[in-house]
Amino acid sequence: MLPDEKLDLILRRHAALTHQMTELADPARYGDMARELAALDDVVAAIAALRKKAGELAGLDAILADSASDPDLVAMARDERATLADERDRLELALRQALLPRDAADDGNAILEIRAGTGGDEAALFAGDLFRMYQRYAETHGWRVEVLSLSEGTAGGFKEIIAEIAGRGVFARLKFESGTHRVQRVPATETQGRIHTSAATVAILPEAREVDVNLNDADLKIDTMRAQGAGGQHVNKTESAIRITHLPTNTVVMVQEERSQHKNRARAMALLRARIYDAERTRMDAERAADRRLQVGTGDRSGRIRTYNVPQGRLTDHRIGLTLYKLEQIMAGEGLDEVIDALIADYQAAALAAQGDEI
């Protein structure tokens, strides 16, 4: 059972924030406090539900402990107690999950980066398939997808594609997609029906706000150039592409999708912030992982996380041993929620086990 004194502290903090916000004049502090209060709302509701159920159980226990209780009432109380105890356990689990440390980036947008790996043209085609999968998945959630940069493959697909996915809770849903994705299928050019294996890497970066990453102009090298690739006269005449190098970290980004140099610069700065922010988060995660490693979400993008076997219609996520025979629905974006839900549930279970009663 969760310690009452810790739950009381949360309730007092929630009450204090609610009172302070009615008298607060500073808009900057108001925003921070509003976010904290919103994060506590669900926790407070979960505490209230759990304590109500615990009170009902205590009432039944009193009946069962009273030797003067009517036998029929005792029998009813005994039957009802088992059901209430199960409900109490489910509420406590929900509260423990609500009390897990929240990732500050969970509610925000994300940067999706997909790069073709081993497999030549087939890898680029697979990278294109993955991008369309995430694009369709975003559409089912009402999110907006905007391409920041791309390099097309010679036979289709993409050697690399970078896009912003904007919407509420994007990073929370997609953050476990980072890693190496492998496909097994028969390429269209294969005359003997042999299955080929190729791969693409996916990176999901949290979109950083200016307050998260403060970039000093003196640390930036900004170059303008002509956009490359298809584009006709616009490509030949306009230096709208922007390349920014962050000198302290040697991080380089390039954006050329817009005709406007101003828009490309704004997008490049957003991408640069995301990469620097992600690198710092990864470093901190690695330090925490030295003490406590969770099965999912270590941020390691070098390992193979998932296999898409097209002839068998099978998807396997190797981190949690999940196998689903609904590859077509998943690639259409419709079935991806089942995979993501399983990853989130596994992460929460591991976090709860590591945390124990320290909440």
C-alpha positions in Angstrom: 0.0 0.0 0.0 1.2 3.5 -0.8 2.3 5.5 2.3 -0.5 7.9 3.4 2.0 10.6 4.3 3.4 10.8 0.8 -0.1 11.0 -0.7 -1.0 13.7 1.8 2.0 15.7 0.6 0.8 15.6 -3.0 -2.7 16.7 -1.9 -1.3 19.6 0.0 0.9 20.7 -2.9 -2.1 20.5 -5.2 -4.2 22.7 -2.8 -1.3 25.2 -2.4 -0.9 25.5 -6.2 -4.6 26.0 -6.7 -4.6 28.8 -4.0 -1.4 30.5 -5.3 -2.7 30.7 -8.9 -5.7 32.7 -7.8 -3.3 35.4 -6.5 -0.4 35.2 -8.9 0.4 38.2 -11.1 3.6 36.9 -12.9 2.6 35.4 -16.2 5.8 33.4 -16.5 5.4 31.7 -13.2 1.7 31.2 -13.9 2.5 29.1 -16.9 4.9 26.8 -15.0 2.5 26.4 -12.1 -0.4 25.7 -14.4 1.5 22.9 -16.0 2.4 21.4 -12.6 -1.2 21.7 -11.5 -2.4 20.0 -14.6 0.0 17.1 -14.1 -1.2 16.7 -10.5 -4.9 16.7 -11.4 -5.0 13.1 -12.5 -2.9 12.0 -9.5 -5.3 13.8 -7.1 -8.3 12.1 -8.7 -6.6 8.7 -8.5 -5.8 9.3 -4.8 -9.5 10.2 -4.1 -10.7 7.1 -5.9 -8.3 4.8 -4.1 -9.2 6.2 -0.7 -12.9 6.0 -1.4 -12.5 2.3 -2.3 -10.3 1.7 0.8 -13.0 3.3 2.9 -15.6 0.9 1.4 -13.3 -2.0 2.2 -12.8 -0.9 5.8 -16.6 -0.8 6.2 -16.9 -4.4 5.0 -14.0 -5.5 7.3 -15.9 -3.9 10.2 -18.9 -6.0 9.4 -16.9 -9.2 9.1 -15.1 -8.5 12.4 -18.3 -7.8 14.3 -19.5 -11.0 15.9 -22.9 -9.5 16.3 -23.4 -9.0 12.5 -26.3 -10.6 10.8 -25.1 -13.9 9.1 -26.7 -12.9 5.8 -25.0 -9.5 5.9 -21.7 -11.2 6.7 -22.1 -13.5 3.6 -22.9 -10.5 1.4 -19.9 -8.6 2.8 -17.6 -11.5 2.2 -18.7 -11.8 -1.4 -18.5 -8.1 -2.1 -15.1 -7.8 -0.4 -13.3 -9.9 -3.0 -14.6 -7.7 -5.8 -13.7 -4.4 -3.9 -10.2 -5.7 -3.2 -9.6 -6.3 -6.9 -10.9 -2.8 -7.7 -8.7 -1.4 -5.0 -5.6 -3.1 -6.4 -6.4 -1.8 -9.9 -6.8 1.7 -8.6 -3.5 1.5 -6.7 -1.7 0.3 -9.8 -3.2 3.2 -11.8 -2.0 5.6 -9.1 1.5 4.1 -9.1 1.6 4.6 -12.8 0.4 8.2 -12.5 3.1 8.8 -9.9 5.9 7.6 -12.2 8.3 10.5 -13.1 6.9 12.3 -16.1 9.1 13.0 -19.1 8.9 16.7 -19.6 8.9 16.2 -23.4 6.0 13.7 -23.4 3.2 16.2 -24.2 5.1 17.9 -27.0 6.0 17.5 -30.7 8.7 15.3 -32.1 11.2 15.3 -34.9 11.2 12.0 -36.9 14.4 11.0 -38.7 14.5 7.9 -40.9 17.7 6.8 -42.7 18.2 3.9 -45.1 20.7 1.4 -43.7 22.1 -1.8 -45.2 20.4 -3.0 -48.3 20.9 -0.4 -51.0 17.8 0.5 -53.0 15.7 -1.9 -51.0 16.7 -0.1 -47.8 15.6 3.3 -49.2 12.3 1.8 -50.3 11.8 0.4 -46.8 12.7 3.9 -45.3 9.9 5.2 -47.5 7.5 2.6 -46.2 8.3 3.4 -42.6 7.7 7.1 -43.2 4.3 6.4 -44.8 3.5 4.2 -41.8 4.2 7.0 -39.3 2.5 9.6 -41.6 -0.7 7.5 -41.6 -0.5 6.8 -37.9 -0.2 10.6 -37.3 -3.3 11.1 -39.5 -5.3 8.7 -37.3 -4.4 10.8 -34.2 -5.0 14.2 -35.9 -1.4 15.2 -35.8 0.3 17.3 -38.5 3.4 16.0 -40.4 5.7 18.5 -42.1 8.8 17.4 -44.0 11.9 19.4 -43.0 14.5 17.7 -45.2 14.7 14.7 -47.6 17.0 12.8 -49.9 15.3 10.5 -52.3 16.6 7.0 -53.2 17.6 6.2 -56.8 14.8 3.6 -57.1 12.2 5.4 -54.9 11.9 5.8 -51.1 14.3 7.9 -49.2 18.0 7.7 -48.3 17.0 10.1 -45.5 13.9 12.0 -44.5 13.4 14.3 -41.5 10.0 15.6 -40.5 8.3 17.3 -37.7 5.2 15.6 -36.2 3.1 18.2 -34.3 0.3 17.4 -31.9 -0.5 16.7 -28.3 1.4 13.8 -26.8 3.3 13.0 -30.0 6.7 12.3 -28.2 5.0 10.1 -25.5 3.5 7.8 -28.2 6.5 7.6 -30.5 9.6 7.8 -28.3 10.1 4.0 -28.2 10.3 3.8 -32.0 14.0 4.8 -32.1 16.3 2.1 -33.2 17.1 -0.2 -36.2 14.1 -1.5 -38.1 14.7 -4.6 -40.3 12.6 -5.8 -43.2 12.5 -9.3 -44.8 10.9 -9.5 -48.2 11.3 -10.4 -51.8 12.4 -7.3 -53.8 10.5 -6.5 -57.0 13.8 -7.0 -58.9 14.4 -10.5 -57.5 13.8 -13.0 -60.2 14.3 -16.2 -58.2 11.9 -15.3 -55.3 14.7 -15.0 -52.7 14.0 -13.1 -49.5 16.3 -10.2 -48.9 17.0 -8.4 -45.6 17.5 -4.7 -45.4 17.3 -2.1 -42.7 16.6 1.5 -41.8 17.2 3.5 -38.6 14.6 5.6 -36.9 15.3 8.4 -34.5 12.5 10.2 -32.5 13.8 13.5 -31.0 11.8 15.6 -28.6 11.2 19.1 -30.0 13.0 21.6 -27.9 11.8 25.0 -26.9 14.1 28.0 -26.8 14.0 27.7 -23.0 15.3 24.1 -23.2 18.3 24.9 -25.4 19.8 28.4 -25.5 21.8 28.8 -28.7 24.4 31.5 -28.7 24.8 33.2 -32.1 28.5 33.2 -31.7 28.5 29.4 -31.6 26.6 29.1 -34.9 28.1 28.9 -38.4 25.3 29.6 -40.9 25.7 28.9 -44.7 23.2 29.6 -47.5 23.2 27.6 -50.7 21.1 26.5 -53.6 18.7 23.7 -52.9 19.6 20.4 -54.4 17.4 17.8 -56.2 14.3 18.3 -58.3 13.0 21.8 -58.4 13.6 23.4 -61.8 14.3 27.1 -62.1 13.8 27.7 -58.4 16.7 25.3 -57.5 19.0 27.0 -60.1 18.4 30.6 -59.1 17.6 30.8 -55.4 19.9 30.3 -52.5 17.2 29.3 -50.1 18.8 26.2 -48.5 20.2 26.7 -45.0 23.0 24.8 -43.3 23.8 25.5 -39.6 26.7 24.2 -37.7 26.8 24.3 -33.9 30.5 24.8 -33.4 30.8 23.6 -29.7 29.2 20.2 -30.5 29.9 20.0 -34.3 26.2 19.3 -34.9 25.2 20.1 -38.5 21.7 20.5 -39.8 20.4 21.4 -43.3 16.9 22.3 -44.4 16.0 23.1 -48.0 12.3 22.2 -48.4 10.9 25.7 -48.4 11.4 28.4 -51.0 11.8 31.0 -48.3 15.2 31.2 -46.8 13.6 32.7 -43.6 11.4 29.6 -43.2 14.2 27.2 -43.8 16.4 29.0 -41.2 13.6 28.8 -38.6 13.1 25.1 -39.3 16.9 24.4 -39.2 17.1 26.2 -35.8 14.3 24.0 -34.5 16.0 20.9 -35.8 19.3 21.9 -34.3 17.7 22.6 -30.9 16.1 19.1 -31.0 19.3 17.3 -31.8 21.3 19.1 -29.0 18.4 18.6 -26.5 18.2 15.0 -27.4 22.0 14.5 -27.1 21.9 15.9 -23.6 18.8 13.8 -22.6 20.6 10.7 -24.0 23.7 11.5 -21.9 21.6 11.9 -18.7 19.6 8.7 -19.5 22.9 6.8 -19.8 24.0 8.0 -16.4 20.7 6.9 -14.9 20.8 3.6 -16.7 24.1 2.9 -14.9 22.1 2.6 -11.7 18.8 1.3 -13.1 18.3 0.1 -16.7 14.8 -0.3 -18.1 14.2 -2.8 -20.8 12.6 -0.2 -23.1 13.6 3.4 -23.6 17.4 3.3 -23.0 17.8 5.6 -26.0 20.2 3.1 -27.7 19.6 3.4 -31.4 22.3 1.1 -32.6 20.4 -2.1 -31.7 17.8 -4.0 -33.9 14.5 -3.4 -32.3 12.0 -4.7 -34.8 11.6 -7.1 -37.8 9.0 -6.8 -40.5 8.6 -10.1 -42.2 6.5 -9.4 -45.3 6.0 -13.0 -46.7 4.6 -14.1 -43.3 2.8 -10.9 -42.6 4.6 -10.8 -39.2 6.0 -8.0 -37.1 8.3 -8.9 -34.1 9.4 -6.3 -31.6 12.6 -7.9 -30.1 12.7 -5.8 -26.9 9.5 -7.2 -25.5 9.1 -10.4 -27.5 5.9 -9.2 -29.1 4.9 -10.9 -32.4 1.8 -9.9 -34.3 0.5 -11.3 -37.6 -1.1 -8.1 -38.9 1.7 -6.5 -40.7 -0.5 -4.9 -43.4 -2.6 -3.1 -40.8 0.5 -1.9 -38.9 2.1 -0.6 -42.0 -1.1 1.2 -42.8 -0.8 3.0 -39.5 -4.0 1.4 -38.1 -2.4 -1.4 -36.1 0.6 0.5 -34.7 -1.2 1.5 -31.5 -1.2 -2.1 -30.4 2.6 -2.2 -30.6 3.1 1.1 -29.0 0.6 0.3 -26.1 2.6 -2.9 -25.4 5.9 -1.0 -25.3 4.5 1.6 -23.0 3.0 -1.1 -20.7 6.3 -2.9 -20.6 8.2 0.3 -19.8 5.8 1.2 -17.0 6.0 -2.3 -15.5 9.8 -2.2 -15.5 9.7 1.3 -14.0 7.3 0.2 -11.2 9.4 -2.8 -10.4 12.6 -0.7 -10.2 10.8 2.0 -8.2 9.2 -0.4 -5.7 7.7 1.5 -2.8 9.9 4.6 -3.2 7.1 6.6 -4.7 
